[in-house]
Amino acid sequence: MNWNTKEFIWIDWLVMAIGILAVIWLVYRAIKKDKEKMAGADSQDYLFGKGEPWYVIGMAIFAANIGSEHLVGLAGTGAKDGVGMAHWEMQGWMILILGWLFVPFYQLLNNKMGKIITMPDFLKFRYTQRTGSWLSIITLVAYILTKVSVTAFTGGIFFKYLLGLPFWWGALGLIVITAVFTVIGGMKGVMTMSTIQTPILVIGSFLVLFLGLNALGHGSITEGWSAMMDYCRQLHDGYGTTHMFHWADINASGKPDPMYHEYPGFVVFIGASIIGFWYWCTDQHIVQRVLGQTKNEDNSVVMKRARRGSICAGYFKLLPVFMFLIPGMVAIALSSDPNSGITMDITNHDQTDGAFAMMVKNILPAGVKGFVTIGFICALVTSLAAFFNSCATLFTEDFYKPMTKGLSGAHYVLVGRIATVVVVILGLLWLPVMMNMGNLYSYLQGIQSLLAPAMVAVFTLGIFSKKITPKAGEWGLIGGFVIGMLRLLTNIFTETGSKAMTGAFWENTAWFWQTNWLIFECWLLVFIVVLMIVVSMFTPAPSKEQVEAITFTDSYKKQIRDSWNMWDIIATLGVIFLCGCFYAYFW
């Protein structure tokens, strides 16, 4: 048998079959054991899980973040633009903000209001009922447009290049399997599969990286790294793709850096941080991973577990650049070797998006391909399942329960499952529309940059300012969302500003629809903050209850202090140090 074959052979399929059956058995066993402990259905346990160990929380956060947009989009971006996209991935330091800063606030509100289990609950209490309802609507829309559909779409591409499946078989199969898994398994199933997938995913991805570098260096990993860096430095008119910051300077040939338009100078760091702040600190499907707890549990214990889980996730978050982005750079370098089996044109988005699948297929030995693919399938299912579960949570807790109070926990579990099915259907209906909207990466990042500023402004000012009024939060969230959707419409018509719209009106408003998406994102955040401050000057102040809810008492400050020790600080500084090292190397 040829162990170095560049095709999936019988042993890969056998390993995949055995591995998938083993995963199903482990998940089933965990769910059965958990149900025996629960002694009946409980809506909160189904939707949120219970108090998991800190390392399980860390792996669950990491697993919820890793999806097919990484397997396809991040690797494809690495092949096309190198480390330009790494700003969005080197955000382990941002997860620290969740653990150290936001978890105490969320837990404080849990104590004062009963159990706050969704982000809209916070906005309803701190601002107005409409503000929380709008957040639920915005989040559900965002999940359908940027999570469910995108994950299914890129999953179809991954299976197309890896297994040779038709695109729609891979996309639809992924959604159906995930829907069944989510409905049956709930949050416990997601947490269990996260624990299984993470080591497989990490080990498999680094095998791809090291074996790819070894092939590129003809037996030497260090030589392969040098060859990759040398090749990527010659791309994009000689400006290269090995640095994270791009400037408008003109080189000796008289040409500007072609990547400056997409990643303008230092603005790229600010723009990525805004999106990262929204995603890691306020997004429901991430925060949901750290809010689970058992009943009557001490606050310091909850905060300690959540913080350490966040720190653990911070270390995991340093890995995707090496797991997916740099293998994409290795793939584009290997494509210059006709014997590598990898064929890629940097201007062809479909081919660059298939970079990671090509690496798995052409670099890994027989048998290992099948084993590694198990982890990737688990990653796709877990990531998508996390979004499904969050959608079920939002609908049940923020729309259905307020209208139908007093029903059984089993009833609310059923409603959550129905909501999951509805999200699946909506995701399927949106797929054909999304496929006709141009480049997937530009579409995805464009939408995120338009949603994040309103979320960041409303949550940050709501927590850290006692003077921001309820109506200011409502205006900020709704106004920011409306402006963002208007910009999205112009992005659709102009393919994210790459095409011009004629006519006096469009020419006079070019600043709105043609401005770089990252620069627009920064100015949108500034506008929303100013808007909220101005509205606060002319609307009634927040109530005493609202202000007290975000005020730390002396006893609560002591509980926070009791929840951490020197090892937590050392581990935190380790994440920051490693992020700094990466920026220093690829500056």
CORCORPE-V593259 format. One line per field, one symbol per residue. ss: DSSP state (h for helix, s for strand, l for the rest). phi: phi as a letter, one per 40 degrees, with the letter a starting at -180 (. if undefined). Layout:
ss->???
phi->???
This chain:
ss->lllllllllhhhhhhhhhhhhhhhhhhhhhhhhhhhhhllllhhhhhhlllllhhhhhhhhhhhhllhhhhhhhhhhhhhhhhhhhhhlllhhhhhhhhhhhhhhhhhhhhhhlllllhhhhhhhhllhhhhhhhhhhhhhhhhhhhhhhhhhhhhhhhhhhhlllhhhhhhhhhhhhhhhhhhhhhhhhhhhhhhhhhhhhhhhhhhhhhhhhhhllllhhhhhhhhhhhhhllllllllllllslllslllllslllllllsllhhhhhhhhhhhhhhhhlhhhhhhhhlllllllhhhhhhhhhhhhhhhhhhlllhhhhhhhhhhhhhhhllllllllllllllhhhhhlhhhhhhhhhllllhhhhhhhhhhhhhhhhhhhhhhhhhhhhhhhhhhhhlllllhhhhhhhhhhhhhhhhhhhhhhhhhhhllllhhhhhhhhhhhhhhhhhhhhhhhhhlllllhhhhhhhhhhhhhhhhhhhhhhhhhlllllllllhhhhhlhhhhlllhhhhhhhhhhhhhhhhhhhhhhlllllhhhhhlllllhhhhhhhhhlllhhhhhhhhhhhhhhhhhhhhll
phi->.ccbccbcbdccccccccccccccccccccccccccccfhcbcccccbgbccdcccccccccccccaccccbccccccccbgcdccdcbcbccccccdccbcddcccdcdccbgccbbcddcccccbbdccccccccccccccccbbcccccccccccccccbgcddccccccccccccccccccgcccccccccccdcccccccccccccccccccfhbcccccccccccccccffgcgbbbcbbbccccccgbcccccccbcfcccccccccccccccbbcdcccdcbccaccfcccccccccccccccdcccccccddccbccdcccccccccccccgbbabcccccccccdccccccbbcccgcdccccdcccccccccccccdcccccccccbbcdccbcgcccccccccccccccccdccccccdccccbbgdcccccccccccccdccccccccccbbccccdcccccccccccccccccccccccbffgcbcbchdccccbcdccbcdccccdcccccccccdccccccbbdcccccccccbbccccccccccccbbccccccccccccccccccccbd
